[in-house]
Structures are given as C-alpha cells and as structure tokens.
Amino acid sequence: MSTTIRPAAVPRRRRRISRWATPFAFLAPVLLLFLSFKAYPVLYALYLSFTTNEAGQQLFVGFDNYIRLASDPLFRIALGNTVLILVVQVPIMLVTAVFLAVAFNSRLLRGRTVFRVAYFIPIVMGLVAYGILFSALLKYDDGLVNFALSSIGLPKVPWLADPFWAKMAIVLALSWHYVGNNAVIYLAQLQAIPTELYEAAAVDGASRWQQFRNVTLPGLRPALVLTIVLSTIGTLQLFDEPYVLTNGGPNNATLTIGMYLYQNAFQYFDFGYASAIGYALTLIVALVSVIQMLILRRRAS
C-alpha cells in the first residue's frame, strides 16, 4: 500500500529545515574562522607537546616533554619569578585602582574627567612602546628616575642590573600601565551603588572609613572578583614587559613562563617542549582561577 504526501506537507517541511539551517548559515563564517585559527592551532599544539624534533622529523615521545618539565630547573625559576611578580604587583595595582576610583567618584575633586582620561591613557599605549619608555626612564646613568633620586640626595638604583630591582621595575611598569584601566572599571561599579546606602550609613553615625569598609567595598565586590581573576591570568602569561625591559635578566631573575616558552619555541626551535610549557601554563592558570573564584565566592556568601 503506497503512501502519498500531501502537497502542503512538503513546503511545511522545507520551512522547518530552512528555519533550522538559517542560524547555522550565519554562524558558518565565524565557525570556520574559529576552527581554522583557534581550535586547530590549540589541538595541533597539544599534539606537538607529545613529540620532539630529531633530524627534521617530528617523533612521538609520549609524556617525555612533561616529565622533562617536572625536573627542569629553569622552568621552576621562571614559575617562581612569575608568581613573585604576581603576588607583589597585582595587590599593589588593584589597591591603588580602588583608591583612585574613589577619588574619581568624589564630588570634591575638580576636573574629574581630565584625571579619568589621564589615568586611562597608559592602557592605550602599546606594550612594546611603553616597555621601551620604561627602559629609558630606568637607565642607571642617564635615566630620568635616577636623575630625580640623585637630585634629592638619594643614591641611584640599578633598576635593570640588580635581580631584586629588575623585578620591581617590571612591577612599576605593569602597575603604571594597568592601574587606570582597573580604576575605570571600579568607577563604573561605584556609580552603580545606591546613594541611599551612604545616606543611611551617615544617619547611623558611620565614619568615612566605616562607610568605605561596609558600603563601598561590598558594592565593589563584583568588579573586584573580575579584576582579580583577569589580572592574575594576565600576569601568569607575562611576556612583553620582561622581554623588552630586561630580556629575562639579570641571571634569569626576571625570566617568566611566557619568556621561557618563547625561548624554547623561537630560539631553540624545540616546539614540542614549548607546547608542553604552554599546556602546563594553561593548567596553572585554570587551577589558580578556579581557586580564586571559589575563595571569593565563599567570602561573598
């Protein structure tokens, strides 16, 4: 017994297929670009992390690169330098940004718009450009910073030649570049805090510090969580500033994981080991971000 399809059913089915396929047709160019320039390089790097180059041939070596990574003293030095810069720089930058945002939000400050723009301008400057700028400012003999120190009777500082001061130079450069950007984020969050909360706190006799601690900081919590996580991720991937300012020196004192990855990939052409470093860094970033999110959410609750 043959079945017949009613003529009205065919157009209805075509309309249903067309309605289902239309979004994918619009997404197809973006998906193609994502697969070509994002997914494929990431997956290929994962494959490379299990290989090594011998006599021009890519040989599969399993987990050898990761085993080598676990016992690599230079990787441990790079990891320690990166964590030290992270622990020092991120709190300094974010605390400074909070106080700047409070100042920008104050009605007592005249010309607030000018100050907001002035502090935001460094984020527009290219990473390499401002790295070169700071390398000129921090020169030992003719740098402007040491000239200012000597003019007030203080000794010159070997910013780029001493291991400790080289790290501090990177901390200064990072803070100068990013503090204004974070201050603007905090300012936007501050302006979303209802003024009635401050008025109620003032009626209850709360001081300025108590209002800051009990109203401003809780109101800033969403922006604080965002900037802490993003700043941590960015610092763990640090490359441009130490590359331009110190090139990882002196004596590997400012060698970061990003720089060590670059050296293995583009100086030693050991792309398998560099890929393993990249995936180890990805794992570290993911773990640190998850731990931060859990801790900050617990404190929020």
Phi and psi restraints in degrees (value plus and minus 20) as a CYANA .aco file:
   2 SER   PHI    -105.5   -65.5
   2 SER   PSI     124.6   164.6
   3 THR   PHI    -124.4   -84.4
   3 THR   PSI     123.9   163.9
   4 THR   PHI    -133.2   -93.2
   4 THR   PSI     120.9   160.9
   5 ILE   PHI    -117.5   -77.5
   5 ILE   PSI     106.8   146.8
   6 ARG   PHI     -86.8   -46.8
   6 ARG   PSI     123.8   163.8
   7 PRO   PHI     -78.7   -38.7
   7 PRO   PSI     -53.1   -13.1
   8 ALA   PHI     -90.9   -50.9
   8 ALA   PSI     -42.4    -2.4
   9 ALA   PHI     -93.1   -53.1
   9 ALA   PSI     -51.9   -11.9
  10 VAL   PHI     -86.3   -46.3
  10 VAL   PSI     -71.5   -31.5
  11 PRO   PHI     -80.2   -40.2
  11 PRO   PSI     -55.4   -15.4
  12 ARG   PHI     -84.2   -44.2
  12 ARG   PSI     -61.6   -21.6
  13 ARG   PHI     -86.4   -46.4
  13 ARG   PSI     -59.8   -19.8
  14 ARG   PHI     -84.1   -44.1
  14 ARG   PSI     -60.6   -20.6
  15 ARG   PHI     -82.9   -42.9
  15 ARG   PSI     -58.4   -18.4
  16 ARG   PHI     -86.1   -46.1
  16 ARG   PSI     -63.0   -23.0
  17 ILE   PHI     -85.1   -45.1
  17 ILE   PSI     -62.0   -22.0
  18 SER   PHI     -83.2   -43.2
  18 SER   PSI     -61.4   -21.4
  19 ARG   PHI     -84.5   -44.5
  19 ARG   PSI     -55.7   -15.7
  20 TRP   PHI     -93.9   -53.9
  20 TRP   PSI     -56.0   -16.0
  21 ALA   PHI    -105.1   -65.1
  21 ALA   PSI     -43.5    -3.5
  22 THR   PHI     -77.6   -37.6
  22 THR   PSI     -68.8   -28.8
  23 PRO   PHI     -78.8   -38.8
  23 PRO   PSI     -58.1   -18.1
  24 PHE   PHI     -89.3   -49.3
  24 PHE   PSI     -50.5   -10.5
  25 ALA   PHI     -85.4   -45.4
  25 ALA   PSI     -59.5   -19.5
  26 PHE   PHI     -92.3   -52.3
  26 PHE   PSI     -53.2   -13.2
  27 LEU   PHI     -99.9   -59.9
  27 LEU   PSI     -37.2     2.8
  28 ALA   PHI     -75.2   -35.2
  28 ALA   PSI     -67.2   -27.2
  29 PRO   PHI     -80.4   -40.4
  29 PRO   PSI     -62.4   -22.4
  30 VAL   PHI     -87.0   -47.0
  30 VAL   PSI     -62.7   -22.7
  31 LEU   PHI     -82.1   -42.1
  31 LEU   PSI     -58.9   -18.9
  32 LEU   PHI     -84.2   -44.2
  32 LEU   PSI     -64.1   -24.1
  33 LEU   PHI     -84.5   -44.5
  33 LEU   PSI     -61.1   -21.1
  34 PHE   PHI     -83.2   -43.2
  34 PHE   PSI     -65.8   -25.8
  35 LEU   PHI     -85.1   -45.1
  35 LEU   PSI     -55.7   -15.7
  36 SER   PHI     -96.9   -56.9
  36 SER   PSI     -62.3   -22.3
  37 PHE   PHI    -130.3   -90.3
  37 PHE   PSI     -25.1    14.9
  38 LYS   PHI    -140.9  -100.9
  38 LYS   PSI     -83.5   -43.5
  39 ALA   PHI     -85.1   -45.1
  39 ALA   PSI     -66.9   -26.9
  40 TYR   PHI     -82.0   -42.0
  40 TYR   PSI     -68.2   -28.2
  41 PRO   PHI     -81.1   -41.1
  41 PRO   PSI     -57.7   -17.7
  42 VAL   PHI     -85.4   -45.4
  42 VAL   PSI     -65.0   -25.0
  43 LEU   PHI     -89.7   -49.7
  43 LEU   PSI     -56.4   -16.4
  44 TYR   PHI     -87.6   -47.6
  44 TYR   PSI     -56.8   -16.8
  45 ALA   PHI     -84.5   -44.5
  45 ALA   PSI     -56.1   -16.1
  46 LEU   PHI     -82.5   -42.5
  46 LEU   PSI     -62.1   -22.1
  47 TYR   PHI     -83.9   -43.9
  47 TYR   PSI     -62.8   -22.8
  48 LEU   PHI     -82.4   -42.4
  48 LEU   PSI     -51.4   -11.4
  49 SER   PHI     -85.5   -45.5
  49 SER   PSI     -34.8     5.2
  50 PHE   PHI    -123.9   -83.9
  50 PHE   PSI      -4.6    35.4
  51 THR   PHI    -149.4  -109.4
  51 THR   PSI     149.1   189.1
  52 THR   PHI    -163.2  -123.2
  52 THR   PSI     134.7   174.7
  53 ASN   PHI    -119.8   -79.8
  53 ASN   PSI      97.0   137.0
  54 GLU   PHI    -148.2  -108.2
  54 GLU   PSI      97.5   137.5
  55 ALA   PHI      35.2    75.2
  55 ALA   PSI      20.3    60.3
  56 GLY   PHI      60.5   100.5
  56 GLY   PSI     -17.5    22.5
  57 GLN   PHI    -133.1   -93.1
  57 GLN   PSI     118.4   158.4
  58 GLN   PHI    -109.0   -69.0
  58 GLN   PSI      90.8   130.8
  59 LEU   PHI    -127.2   -87.2
  59 LEU   PSI     118.5   158.5
  60 PHE   PHI     -97.9   -57.9
  60 PHE   PSI     105.9   145.9
  61 VAL   PHI    -144.3  -104.3
  61 VAL   PSI      -9.9    30.1
  62 GLY   PHI      47.1    87.1
  62 GLY   PSI    -150.6  -110.6
  63 PHE   PHI    -113.6   -73.6
  63 PHE   PSI      -1.5    38.5
  64 ASP   PHI     -79.8   -39.8
  64 ASP   PSI     -60.5   -20.5
  65 ASN   PHI     -83.7   -43.7
  65 ASN   PSI     -58.9   -18.9
  66 TYR   PHI     -92.2   -52.2
  66 TYR   PSI     -55.3   -15.3
  67 ILE   PHI     -85.8   -45.8
  67 ILE   PSI     -62.4   -22.4
  68 ARG   PHI     -81.7   -41.7
  68 ARG   PSI     -58.4   -18.4
  69 LEU   PHI     -83.0   -43.0
  69 LEU   PSI     -58.5   -18.5
  70 ALA   PHI     -86.6   -46.6
  70 ALA   PSI     -44.4    -4.4
  71 SER   PHI    -132.3   -92.3
  71 SER   PSI      -5.2    34.8
  72 ASP   PHI    -106.3   -66.3
  72 ASP   PSI      93.8   133.8
  73 PRO   PHI     -85.3   -45.3
  73 PRO   PSI     -54.1   -14.1
  74 LEU   PHI     -86.9   -46.9
  74 LEU   PSI     -56.1   -16.1
  75 PHE   PHI     -84.5   -44.5
  75 PHE   PSI     -59.5   -19.5
  76 ARG   PHI     -85.4   -45.4
  76 ARG   PSI     -58.8   -18.8
  77 ILE   PHI     -83.2   -43.2
  77 ILE   PSI     -65.9   -25.9
  78 ALA   PHI     -82.4   -42.4
  78 ALA   PSI     -61.5   -21.5
  79 LEU   PHI     -84.4   -44.4
  79 LEU   PSI     -63.9   -23.9
  80 GLY   PHI     -82.7   -42.7
  80 GLY   PSI     -62.8   -22.8
  81 ASN   PHI     -82.3   -42.3
  81 ASN   PSI     -62.5   -22.5
  82 THR   PHI     -84.8   -44.8
  82 THR   PSI     -63.9   -23.9
  83 VAL   PHI     -85.8   -45.8
  83 VAL   PSI     -59.3   -19.3
  84 LEU   PHI     -83.3   -43.3
  84 LEU   PSI     -66.1   -26.1
  85 ILE   PHI     -82.0   -42.0
  85 ILE   PSI     -59.9   -19.9
  86 LEU   PHI     -81.5   -41.5
  86 LEU   PSI     -68.2   -28.2
  87 VAL   PHI     -86.1   -46.1
  87 VAL   PSI     -53.3   -13.3
  88 VAL   PHI    -105.3   -65.3
  88 VAL   PSI     -67.7   -27.7
  89 GLN   PHI     -95.4   -55.4
  89 GLN   PSI     -64.5   -24.5
  90 VAL   PHI     -81.7   -41.7
  90 VAL   PSI     -67.7   -27.7
  91 PRO   PHI     -81.3   -41.3
  91 PRO   PSI     -62.2   -22.2
  92 ILE   PHI     -79.6   -39.6
  92 ILE   PSI     -66.4   -26.4
  93 MET   PHI     -83.6   -43.6
  93 MET   PSI     -66.0   -26.0
  94 LEU   PHI     -93.4   -53.4
  94 LEU   PSI     -57.4   -17.4
  95 VAL   PHI     -84.2   -44.2
  95 VAL   PSI     -63.8   -23.8
  96 THR   PHI     -81.1   -41.1
  96 THR   PSI     -60.7   -20.7
  97 ALA   PHI     -84.7   -44.7
  97 ALA   PSI     -57.4   -17.4
  98 VAL   PHI     -83.0   -43.0
  98 VAL   PSI     -67.3   -27.3
  99 PHE   PHI     -88.2   -48.2
  99 PHE   PSI     -55.1   -15.1
 100 LEU   PHI     -84.6   -44.6
 100 LEU   PSI     -61.9   -21.9
 101 ALA   PHI     -82.8   -42.8
 101 ALA   PSI     -60.6   -20.6
 102 VAL   PHI     -83.0   -43.0
 102 VAL   PSI     -61.0   -21.0
 103 ALA   PHI     -85.6   -45.6
 103 ALA   PSI     -62.7   -22.7
 104 PHE   PHI     -82.8   -42.8
 104 PHE   PSI     -48.7    -8.7
 105 ASN   PHI    -106.9   -66.9
 105 ASN   PSI     -29.0    11.0
 106 SER   PHI     -96.1   -56.1
 106 SER   PSI     116.9   156.9
 107 ARG   PHI     -94.2   -54.2
 107 ARG   PSI     -35.8     4.2
 108 LEU   PHI     -96.0   -56.0
 108 LEU   PSI     -38.3     1.7
 109 LEU   PHI    -103.9   -63.9
 109 LEU   PSI      99.6   139.6
 110 ARG   PHI    -106.0   -66.0
 110 ARG   PSI     126.7   166.7
 111 GLY   PHI      46.6    86.6
 111 GLY   PSI      18.7    58.7
 112 ARG   PHI     -79.3   -39.3
 112 ARG   PSI     -58.0   -18.0
 113 THR   PHI     -81.9   -41.9
 113 THR   PSI     -60.6   -20.6
 114 VAL   PHI     -83.0   -43.0
 114 VAL   PSI     -63.6   -23.6
 115 PHE   PHI     -86.2   -46.2
 115 PHE   PSI     -59.4   -19.4
 116 ARG   PHI     -81.0   -41.0
 116 ARG   PSI     -65.8   -25.8
 117 VAL   PHI     -85.8   -45.8
 117 VAL   PSI     -61.6   -21.6
 118 ALA   PHI     -82.0   -42.0
 118 ALA   PSI     -60.8   -20.8
 119 TYR   PHI     -98.6   -58.6
 119 TYR   PSI     -40.0     0.0
 120 PHE   PHI    -106.0   -66.0
 120 PHE   PSI     -43.2    -3.2
 121 ILE   PHI     -75.1   -35.1
 121 ILE   PSI     -60.7   -20.7
 122 PRO   PHI     -75.5   -35.5
 122 PRO   PSI     -50.6   -10.6
 123 ILE   PHI     -87.4   -47.4
 123 ILE   PSI     -40.5    -0.5
 124 VAL   PHI     -97.7   -57.7
 124 VAL   PSI     -47.1    -7.1
 125 MET   PHI     -89.2   -49.2
 125 MET   PSI     118.7   158.7
 126 GLY   PHI     -82.8   -42.8
 126 GLY   PSI     131.0   171.0
 127 LEU   PHI     -82.4   -42.4
 127 LEU   PSI     -64.2   -24.2
 128 VAL   PHI     -87.8   -47.8
 128 VAL   PSI     -58.9   -18.9
 129 ALA   PHI     -83.0   -43.0
 129 ALA   PSI     -65.8   -25.8
 130 TYR   PHI     -96.7   -56.7
 130 TYR   PSI     -42.9    -2.9
 131 GLY   PHI     -85.0   -45.0
 131 GLY   PSI     -62.2   -22.2
 132 ILE   PHI     -85.2   -45.2
 132 ILE   PSI     -59.1   -19.1
 133 LEU   PHI     -79.5   -39.5
 133 LEU   PSI     -66.9   -26.9
 134 PHE   PHI     -90.8   -50.8
 134 PHE   PSI     -52.1   -12.1
 135 SER   PHI     -84.2   -44.2
 135 SER   PSI     -52.3   -12.3
 136 ALA   PHI     -95.4   -55.4
 136 ALA   PSI     -59.3   -19.3
 137 LEU   PHI     -87.3   -47.3
 137 LEU   PSI     -51.5   -11.5
 138 LEU   PHI    -121.4   -81.4
 138 LEU   PSI      -6.1    33.9
 139 LYS   PHI     -81.8   -41.8
 139 LYS   PSI     126.7   166.7
 140 TYR   PHI     -89.6   -49.6
 140 TYR   PSI     -66.7   -26.7
 141 ASP   PHI    -104.7   -64.7
 141 ASP   PSI     -69.0   -29.0
 142 ASP   PHI    -141.7  -101.7
 142 ASP   PSI       2.9    42.9
 143 GLY   PHI     -98.2   -58.2
 143 GLY   PSI     128.4   168.4
 144 LEU   PHI     -85.5   -45.5
 144 LEU   PSI     -55.3   -15.3
 145 VAL   PHI     -85.9   -45.9
 145 VAL   PSI     -67.0   -27.0
 146 ASN   PHI     -88.4   -48.4
 146 ASN   PSI     -51.5   -11.5
 147 PHE   PHI     -83.0   -43.0
 147 PHE   PSI     -61.4   -21.4
 148 ALA   PHI     -86.7   -46.7
 148 ALA   PSI     -58.8   -18.8
 149 LEU   PHI     -85.6   -45.6
 149 LEU   PSI     -65.5   -25.5
 150 SER   PHI     -88.1   -48.1
 150 SER   PSI     -48.4    -8.4
 151 SER   PHI     -89.8   -49.8
 151 SER   PSI     -40.8    -0.8
 152 ILE   PHI    -128.0   -88.0
 152 ILE   PSI      -4.1    35.9
 153 GLY   PHI      68.4   108.4
 153 GLY   PSI     -11.8    28.2
 154 LEU   PHI    -114.0   -74.0
 154 LEU   PSI     130.7   170.7
 155 PRO   PHI     -91.5   -51.5
 155 PRO   PSI     133.4   173.4
 156 LYS   PHI     -89.1   -49.1
 156 LYS   PSI     130.4   170.4
 157 VAL   PHI    -131.1   -91.1
 157 VAL   PSI     109.0   149.0
 158 PRO   PHI     -98.4   -58.4
 158 PRO   PSI      53.2    93.2
 159 TRP   PHI     -76.2   -36.2
 159 TRP   PSI     -62.7   -22.7
 160 LEU   PHI    -125.4   -85.4
 160 LEU   PSI     -18.8    21.2
 161 ALA   PHI    -131.5   -91.5
 161 ALA   PSI     -40.9    -0.9
 162 ASP   PHI    -120.3   -80.3
 162 ASP   PSI     115.9   155.9
 163 PRO   PHI     -75.6   -35.6
 163 PRO   PSI     -64.5   -24.5
 164 PHE   PHI     -86.9   -46.9
 164 PHE   PSI     -69.3   -29.3
 165 TRP   PHI     -90.6   -50.6
 165 TRP   PSI     -45.5    -5.5
 166 ALA   PHI     -85.2   -45.2
 166 ALA   PSI     -60.5   -20.5
 167 LYS   PHI     -83.7   -43.7
 167 LYS   PSI     -62.2   -22.2
 168 MET   PHI     -85.5   -45.5
 168 MET   PSI     -52.1   -12.1
 169 ALA   PHI     -83.4   -43.4
 169 ALA   PSI     -60.6   -20.6
 170 ILE   PHI     -87.4   -47.4
 170 ILE   PSI     -59.1   -19.1
 171 VAL   PHI     -80.8   -40.8
 171 VAL   PSI     -64.8   -24.8
 172 LEU   PHI     -81.7   -41.7
 172 LEU   PSI     -65.3   -25.3
 173 ALA   PHI     -83.8   -43.8
 173 ALA   PSI     -65.2   -25.2
 174 LEU   PHI     -82.8   -42.8
 174 LEU   PSI     -64.2   -24.2
 175 SER   PHI     -83.8   -43.8
 175 SER   PSI     -63.9   -23.9
 176 TRP   PHI     -81.0   -41.0
 176 TRP   PSI     -58.2   -18.2
 177 HIS   PHI     -95.5   -55.5
 177 HIS   PSI     -56.7   -16.7
 178 TYR   PHI    -128.9   -88.9
 178 TYR   PSI     -31.9     8.1
 179 VAL   PHI     -84.3   -44.3
 179 VAL   PSI     -58.1   -18.1
 180 GLY   PHI     -86.1   -46.1
 180 GLY   PSI     -57.8   -17.8
 181 ASN   PHI     -83.4   -43.4
 181 ASN   PSI     -64.6   -24.6
 182 ASN   PHI     -88.1   -48.1
 182 ASN   PSI     -54.6   -14.6
 183 ALA   PHI     -82.8   -42.8
 183 ALA   PSI     -58.7   -18.7
 184 VAL   PHI     -86.5   -46.5
 184 VAL   PSI     -58.2   -18.2
 185 ILE   PHI     -82.6   -42.6
 185 ILE   PSI     -65.2   -25.2
 186 TYR   PHI     -85.5   -45.5
 186 TYR   PSI     -57.2   -17.2
 187 LEU   PHI     -81.4   -41.4
 187 LEU   PSI     -62.9   -22.9
 188 ALA   PHI     -81.6   -41.6
 188 ALA   PSI     -59.1   -19.1
 189 GLN   PHI     -90.4   -50.4
 189 GLN   PSI     -57.6   -17.6
 190 LEU   PHI     -81.2   -41.2
 190 LEU   PSI     -59.9   -19.9
 191 GLN   PHI     -91.6   -51.6
 191 GLN   PSI     -30.7     9.3
 192 ALA   PHI    -112.0   -72.0
 192 ALA   PSI     -26.4    13.6
 193 ILE   PHI     -98.5   -58.5
 193 ILE   PSI     106.4   146.4
 194 PRO   PHI     -82.0   -42.0
 194 PRO   PSI     114.9   154.9
 195 THR   PHI     -87.0   -47.0
 195 THR   PSI     -41.3    -1.3
 196 GLU   PHI     -81.3   -41.3
 196 GLU   PSI     -49.6    -9.6
 197 LEU   PHI     -85.9   -45.9
 197 LEU   PSI     -60.4   -20.4
 198 TYR   PHI     -88.6   -48.6
 198 TYR   PSI     -58.5   -18.5
 199 GLU   PHI     -84.6   -44.6
 199 GLU   PSI     -61.4   -21.4
 200 ALA   PHI     -85.7   -45.7
 200 ALA   PSI     -60.0   -20.0
 201 ALA   PHI     -85.0   -45.0
 201 ALA   PSI     -58.6   -18.6
 202 ALA   PHI     -85.8   -45.8
 202 ALA   PSI     -59.9   -19.9
 203 VAL   PHI     -82.3   -42.3
 203 VAL   PSI     -56.4   -16.4
 204 ASP   PHI     -97.1   -57.1
 204 ASP   PSI     -21.2    18.8
 205 GLY   PHI      68.1   108.1
 205 GLY   PSI      -2.1    37.9
 206 ALA   PHI     -92.7   -52.7
 206 ALA   PSI     118.1   158.1
 207 SER   PHI     -96.7   -56.7
 207 SER   PSI     154.0   194.0
 208 ARG   PHI     -80.2   -40.2
 208 ARG   PSI     -62.1   -22.1
 209 TRP   PHI     -85.8   -45.8
 209 TRP   PSI     -60.5   -20.5
 210 GLN   PHI     -85.6   -45.6
 210 GLN   PSI     -57.7   -17.7
 211 GLN   PHI     -84.8   -44.8
 211 GLN   PSI     -60.7   -20.7
 212 PHE   PHI     -83.7   -43.7
 212 PHE   PSI     -63.9   -23.9
 213 ARG   PHI     -93.6   -53.6
 213 ARG   PSI     -56.8   -16.8
 214 ASN   PHI    -121.1   -81.1
 214 ASN   PSI     -35.1     4.9
 215 VAL   PHI    -138.6   -98.6
 215 VAL   PSI     -71.7   -31.7
 216 THR   PHI     -88.1   -48.1
 216 THR   PSI     -71.9   -31.9
 217 LEU   PHI     -83.1   -43.1
 217 LEU   PSI     -65.1   -25.1
 218 PRO   PHI     -81.4   -41.4
 218 PRO   PSI     -54.8   -14.8
 219 GLY   PHI     -89.4   -49.4
 219 GLY   PSI     -46.9    -6.9
 220 LEU   PHI    -104.5   -64.5
 220 LEU   PSI     -24.4    15.6
 221 ARG   PHI     -74.8   -34.8
 221 ARG   PSI     -65.6   -25.6
 222 PRO   PHI     -79.0   -39.0
 222 PRO   PSI     -62.7   -22.7
 223 ALA   PHI     -89.6   -49.6
 223 ALA   PSI     -55.3   -15.3
 224 LEU   PHI     -83.7   -43.7
 224 LEU   PSI     -64.1   -24.1
 225 VAL   PHI     -79.7   -39.7
 225 VAL   PSI     -66.2   -26.2
 226 LEU   PHI     -80.0   -40.0
 226 LEU   PSI     -70.3   -30.3
 227 THR   PHI     -91.5   -51.5
 227 THR   PSI     -53.7   -13.7
 228 ILE   PHI     -83.9   -43.9
 228 ILE   PSI     -66.2   -26.2
 229 VAL   PHI     -86.5   -46.5
 229 VAL   PSI     -66.7   -26.7
 230 LEU   PHI     -85.4   -45.4
 230 LEU   PSI     -60.2   -20.2
 231 SER   PHI     -86.5   -46.5
 231 SER   PSI     -58.1   -18.1
 232 THR   PHI     -84.1   -44.1
 232 THR   PSI     -65.8   -25.8
 233 ILE   PHI     -81.3   -41.3
 233 ILE   PSI     -64.9   -24.9
 234 GLY   PHI     -83.1   -43.1
 234 GLY   PSI     -60.5   -20.5
 235 THR   PHI     -91.2   -51.2
 235 THR   PSI     -56.4   -16.4
 236 LEU   PHI     -83.7   -43.7
 236 LEU   PSI     -46.2    -6.2
 237 GLN   PHI    -115.1   -75.1
 237 GLN   PSI      -4.1    35.9
 238 LEU   PHI     -76.9   -36.9
 238 LEU   PSI     110.1   150.1
 239 PHE   PHI    -164.3  -124.3
 239 PHE   PSI     -73.9   -33.9
 240 ASP   PHI     -79.8   -39.8
 240 ASP   PSI     -68.8   -28.8
 241 GLU   PHI     -83.4   -43.4
 241 GLU   PSI     -71.9   -31.9
 242 PRO   PHI     -85.9   -45.9
 242 PRO   PSI     -50.1   -10.1
 243 TYR   PHI     -86.2   -46.2
 243 TYR   PSI     -63.6   -23.6
 244 VAL   PHI    -100.6   -60.6
 244 VAL   PSI     -62.0   -22.0
 245 LEU   PHI     -95.2   -55.2
 245 LEU   PSI     -70.4   -30.4
 246 THR   PHI    -146.2  -106.2
 246 THR   PSI     -29.6    10.4
 247 ASN   PHI      34.2    74.2
 247 ASN   PSI      14.8    54.8
 248 GLY   PHI      66.5   106.5
 248 GLY   PSI     -28.6    11.4
 249 GLY   PHI    -113.1   -73.1
 249 GLY   PSI    -194.4  -154.4
 250 PRO   PHI     -99.3   -59.3
 250 PRO   PSI     119.9   159.9
 251 ASN   PHI      34.8    74.8
 251 ASN   PSI      25.9    65.9
 252 ASN   PHI      43.5    83.5
 252 ASN   PSI      -0.2    39.8
 253 ALA   PHI     -89.9   -49.9
 253 ALA   PSI     -43.7    -3.7
 254 THR   PHI    -140.0  -100.0
 254 THR   PSI       0.3    40.3
 255 LEU   PHI     -88.6   -48.6
 255 LEU   PSI     102.9   142.9
 256 THR   PHI    -128.5   -88.5
 256 THR   PSI     150.9   190.9
 257 ILE   PHI     -82.4   -42.4
 257 ILE   PSI     -60.5   -20.5
 258 GLY   PHI     -81.4   -41.4
 258 GLY   PSI     -61.3   -21.3
 259 MET   PHI     -88.2   -48.2
 259 MET   PSI     -59.8   -19.8
 260 TYR   PHI     -85.2   -45.2
 260 TYR   PSI     -58.3   -18.3
 261 LEU   PHI     -81.0   -41.0
 261 LEU   PSI     -65.5   -25.5
 262 TYR   PHI     -81.8   -41.8
 262 TYR   PSI     -63.7   -23.7
 263 GLN   PHI     -80.7   -40.7
 263 GLN   PSI     -65.4   -25.4
 264 ASN   PHI     -87.4   -47.4
 264 ASN   PSI     -54.4   -14.4
 265 ALA   PHI     -99.4   -59.4
 265 ALA   PSI     -67.0   -27.0
 266 PHE   PHI    -132.5   -92.5
 266 PHE   PSI     -24.0    16.0
 267 GLN   PHI    -129.0   -89.0
 267 GLN   PSI     -61.4   -21.4
 268 TYR   PHI    -121.0   -81.0
 268 TYR   PSI     -28.8    11.2
 269 PHE   PHI      35.7    75.7
 269 PHE   PSI      14.6    54.6
 270 ASP   PHI    -118.7   -78.7
 270 ASP   PSI      56.5    96.5
 271 PHE   PHI     -89.4   -49.4
 271 PHE   PSI     -48.0    -8.0
 272 GLY   PHI     -84.9   -44.9
 272 GLY   PSI     -67.5   -27.5
 273 TYR   PHI     -88.5   -48.5
 273 TYR   PSI     -58.7   -18.7
 274 ALA   PHI     -81.6   -41.6
 274 ALA   PSI     -59.5   -19.5
 275 SER   PHI     -84.8   -44.8
 275 SER   PSI     -57.8   -17.8
 276 ALA   PHI     -84.0   -44.0
 276 ALA   PSI     -60.1   -20.1
 277 ILE   PHI     -82.6   -42.6
 277 ILE   PSI     -61.5   -21.5
 278 GLY   PHI     -81.9   -41.9
 278 GLY   PSI     -61.3   -21.3
 279 TYR   PHI     -94.4   -54.4
 279 TYR   PSI     -51.9   -11.9
 280 ALA   PHI     -84.4   -44.4
 280 ALA   PSI     -60.9   -20.9
 281 LEU   PHI     -84.1   -44.1
 281 LEU   PSI     -60.0   -20.0
 282 THR   PHI     -80.5   -40.5
 282 THR   PSI     -62.7   -22.7
 283 LEU   PHI     -84.6   -44.6
 283 LEU   PSI     -62.3   -22.3
 284 ILE   PHI     -82.5   -42.5
 284 ILE   PSI     -65.6   -25.6
 285 VAL   PHI     -81.0   -41.0
 285 VAL   PSI     -63.9   -23.9
 286 ALA   PHI     -83.4   -43.4
 286 ALA   PSI     -65.2   -25.2
 287 LEU   PHI     -83.9   -43.9
 287 LEU   PSI     -66.0   -26.0
 288 VAL   PHI     -83.6   -43.6
 288 VAL   PSI     -61.0   -21.0
 289 SER   PHI     -84.4   -44.4
 289 SER   PSI     -63.3   -23.3
 290 VAL   PHI     -84.5   -44.5
 290 VAL   PSI     -63.5   -23.5
 291 ILE   PHI     -82.4   -42.4
 291 ILE   PSI     -63.3   -23.3
 292 GLN   PHI     -80.9   -40.9
 292 GLN   PSI     -65.3   -25.3
 293 MET   PHI     -81.6   -41.6
 293 MET   PSI     -62.1   -22.1
 294 LEU   PHI     -83.8   -43.8
 294 LEU   PSI     -64.7   -24.7
 295 ILE   PHI     -84.9   -44.9
 295 ILE   PSI     -64.6   -24.6
 296 LEU   PHI     -87.9   -47.9
 296 LEU   PSI     -55.5   -15.5
 297 ARG   PHI     -89.2   -49.2
 297 ARG   PSI     -57.6   -17.6
 298 ARG   PHI     -83.7   -43.7
 298 ARG   PSI     -62.7   -22.7
 299 ARG   PHI     -86.4   -46.4
 299 ARG   PSI     -53.6   -13.6
 300 ALA   PHI     -88.5   -48.5
 300 ALA   PSI     -54.7   -14.7
